[in-house]
Amino acid sequence: MTENFRGLPLQHIPHGWNAADLPDLSGKRFLITGGTSGIGKEAARELARAGASVTISARSRDKGEKVRKEISIERVDVLELDLADLESVRKAAREVKDDIDVLILNAGVMAVPFTRTADGFELQIGGWGIHAFAAHPGYSNTNLQSVGPKAKGSVVEERATALMNAVIAQSAAKGALPTLCAATFPDLYGASYIGPSGFMEMRGYPKAVRARSIAYDQVLAQNLWSVSEELTGVQWR
């Protein structure tokens, strides 16, 4: 039997679980970072369809409003937020007045040239009955893979990435299923990790998976947490 890092059996998620299996989410509030494209946008679309109230964050309010109108004017709100600027993070946090049932930390970048945030951190790195879960989308056709080539100004690499996405990657809607599953599937163990069920976890329907062993290193996790508190001046108790 496959177990998670706590020695508990990995929970069974029915094969073929998809967005049609979402429960009625009326009355539930979700906040999704990076909800204007790719995985975040598709997750927001399906959660709103299931009746949830969804807040998506966007660096550009205009872009966020465009997505809000596309998905659901009634169920989707926009929060202006730049995760590369701690002052923007603090301002956005002050604007969130209602309790959030599920926070989906979705925004990310990959393979970008060395860049610092507004607070001097490297761009990519930059309790209370809460249950934390992780999910990965496999190889999905989003703009994540194009960020690095665009930042480097490499047109050839950008075109090659787009071709690979078109030939190999699954859709963003399919890639959003692990996120949706982690956010809504009942009674998952804390620290569960959800990914695609197919070959090398590159595509497919969601299932409980295991990360590399280093991800379960508790000393490393504690050290990273301590350093993050020291650098940001924010403590969580």
C-alpha positions in Angstrom: 0.0 0.0 0.0 1.3 3.4 -0.9 1.6 5.8 2.0 2.1 9.6 2.4 4.9 11.0 4.5 3.0 10.5 7.7 2.6 6.8 7.1 -1.1 7.2 6.3 -2.5 5.4 3.2 -2.9 7.7 0.2 -6.6 8.4 -0.2 -8.6 7.0 -3.0 -9.8 9.5 -5.5 -12.2 7.8 -8.0 -10.6 7.3 -11.4 -11.8 9.8 -13.9 -12.7 12.5 -11.3 -13.4 15.7 -13.1 -15.0 19.1 -12.8 -18.5 17.5 -13.2 -17.9 15.8 -9.8 -17.5 19.1 -7.9 -20.1 19.3 -5.1 -22.5 22.2 -4.8 -20.3 25.0 -3.5 -22.9 27.6 -2.8 -21.9 29.7 0.2 -18.2 28.8 -0.1 -15.6 31.5 -0.8 -12.4 30.8 -2.7 -9.4 33.1 -3.3 -7.2 32.2 -6.3 -3.8 33.9 -6.9 -3.0 34.1 -10.6 -6.6 33.6 -11.7 -6.4 35.5 -15.0 -5.0 32.7 -17.2 -4.1 29.0 -17.4 -4.8 26.8 -14.4 -6.1 29.5 -12.1 -8.6 30.8 -14.7 -9.9 27.4 -15.4 -10.2 26.6 -11.7 -12.1 29.9 -11.1 -14.4 29.1 -14.0 -15.4 25.7 -12.6 -15.7 26.8 -9.0 -18.0 29.6 -10.0 -20.0 27.2 -12.1 -20.4 25.0 -9.0 -21.9 28.0 -7.1 -18.9 29.3 -5.2 -18.0 32.9 -4.7 -14.5 33.3 -6.2 -11.9 36.1 -5.9 -9.1 36.1 -8.4 -6.0 38.1 -8.0 -4.5 40.1 -10.9 -1.6 42.5 -11.2 -3.7 44.4 -13.7 -7.2 45.2 -12.6 -8.3 45.7 -16.3 -7.1 42.2 -17.1 -8.9 40.8 -14.0 -12.1 42.6 -14.9 -12.0 41.1 -18.4 -11.7 37.6 -17.0 -14.4 38.3 -14.4 -16.8 39.3 -17.2 -15.9 36.2 -19.2 -16.4 33.7 -16.3 -19.2 35.1 -14.2 -20.0 38.7 -13.3 -22.1 37.6 -10.4 -19.8 35.1 -8.7 -16.3 36.4 -9.4 -14.5 39.4 -7.8 -11.1 40.8 -8.6 -8.3 41.6 -6.1 -5.4 43.7 -7.4 -2.2 42.0 -6.2 1.4 41.8 -7.3 3.0 38.9 -5.4 6.5 40.3 -6.3 5.8 43.3 -4.0 5.2 42.8 -0.3 3.5 46.2 0.0 1.0 45.1 -2.6 0.5 41.9 -0.7 -0.2 43.8 2.5 -2.6 46.1 0.8 -4.5 43.2 -0.8 -4.7 41.4 2.5 -6.3 44.5 4.1 -8.9 44.6 1.3 -10.1 41.0 2.0 -13.0 41.6 4.4 -14.8 38.3 4.3 -13.6 34.9 5.6 -12.1 32.7 2.9 -12.9 29.0 3.0 -10.2 27.9 0.5 -7.0 29.8 -0.6 -5.5 28.5 -3.8 -1.9 29.7 -4.3 -1.7 29.2 -8.0 0.5 32.0 -9.4 4.0 31.0 -10.5 6.8 31.6 -12.9 9.3 29.1 -14.3 12.8 29.2 -15.8 13.1 33.0 -15.8 16.4 34.9 -15.9 17.7 36.2 -12.6 15.4 39.0 -11.5 14.7 40.6 -8.1 11.3 41.5 -6.7 10.5 45.0 -5.4 11.8 43.9 -2.0 15.0 42.4 -3.3 14.1 38.7 -3.3 14.9 36.4 -6.2 11.7 36.3 -8.3 10.8 32.6 -8.3 11.2 31.9 -4.6 9.7 35.1 -3.9 -1.9 26.8 12.0 -5.9 27.8 13.1 -7.4 24.5 11.9 -6.1 25.2 8.4 -5.4 22.2 6.2 -2.7 22.6 3.5 -2.7 20.6 0.3 -0.5 20.7 -2.7 -1.3 19.9 -6.3 0.6 19.9 -9.6 -1.0 20.1 -13.1 1.4 17.8 -15.0 2.4 19.1 -18.4 -0.4 21.5 -19.2 -0.8 24.0 -22.0 -0.6 27.4 -20.2 1.6 30.5 -20.5 3.8 29.3 -17.7 6.3 27.8 -20.1 6.5 30.9 -22.2 7.4 33.3 -19.4 11.1 32.4 -19.3 11.7 32.6 -23.1 9.8 35.9 -23.3 11.8 37.4 -20.4 15.0 36.4 -22.2 13.8 37.7 -25.5 14.3 34.3 -27.1 11.8 34.1 -30.0 13.1 30.7 -31.1 12.7 29.2 -27.7 9.3 30.7 -27.3 8.1 29.2 -30.6 9.6 25.8 -29.7 7.8 25.8 -26.4 4.5 26.7 -28.0 5.0 23.8 -30.4 5.7 21.4 -27.6 2.7 22.6 -25.7 0.5 22.0 -28.8 1.8 18.5 -29.4 2.3 17.0 -26.0 0.6 19.1 -23.3 -2.9 18.5 -22.0 -5.4 21.4 -21.9 -5.4 24.0 -19.1 -8.9 22.8 -18.2 -7.6 19.3 -17.6 -4.5 20.6 -15.8 -6.8 22.4 -13.4 -8.4 19.2 -12.2 -5.7 18.4 -9.5 -6.2 21.9 -8.1 -9.9 21.6 -8.1 -9.7 18.1 -6.5 -7.3 19.3 -3.7 -9.6 22.3 -3.1 -12.9 20.4 -2.8 -12.4 16.7 -2.3 -13.7 15.7 1.1 -11.6 14.5 4.0 -8.1 14.7 2.4 -5.3 14.2 4.9 -3.3 17.4 5.6 -0.3 17.7 3.3 -1.9 15.5 0.6 -0.4 15.9 -2.8 -2.6 15.6 -5.9 -1.4 15.2 -9.5 -2.4 13.6 -12.8 -2.8 9.8 -13.0 -1.1 9.2 -16.4 2.4 8.3 -17.4 5.0 10.1 -15.3 2.2 12.2 -13.9 2.3 14.4 -17.0 -1.4 14.2 -17.9 -4.6 12.5 -16.8 -7.2 12.6 -14.1 -6.3 13.6 -10.5 -5.0 11.1 -7.9 -3.0 11.2 -4.7 0.7 11.1 -5.5 4.0 11.4 -3.7 6.6 14.2 -4.1 10.3 13.6 -4.1 11.7 12.7 -0.7 13.3 16.1 -0.1 9.8 17.7 -0.1 9.2 15.8 3.2 12.3 17.0 5.0 10.9 18.6 8.1 14.2 20.2 9.1 14.6 21.8 5.7 10.9 23.0 5.8 11.4 24.6 9.3 14.6 26.3 8.2 12.9 27.7 5.1 10.0 28.9 7.2 12.3 30.6 9.7 14.3 32.4 7.0 11.0 33.5 5.3 9.7 35.0 8.5 13.0 36.8 9.1 13.2 38.2 5.6 9.6 39.3 5.3 9.1 40.4 8.8 5.8 38.4 8.9 5.2 35.7 11.6 2.5 33.1 11.6 1.6 31.6 15.0 
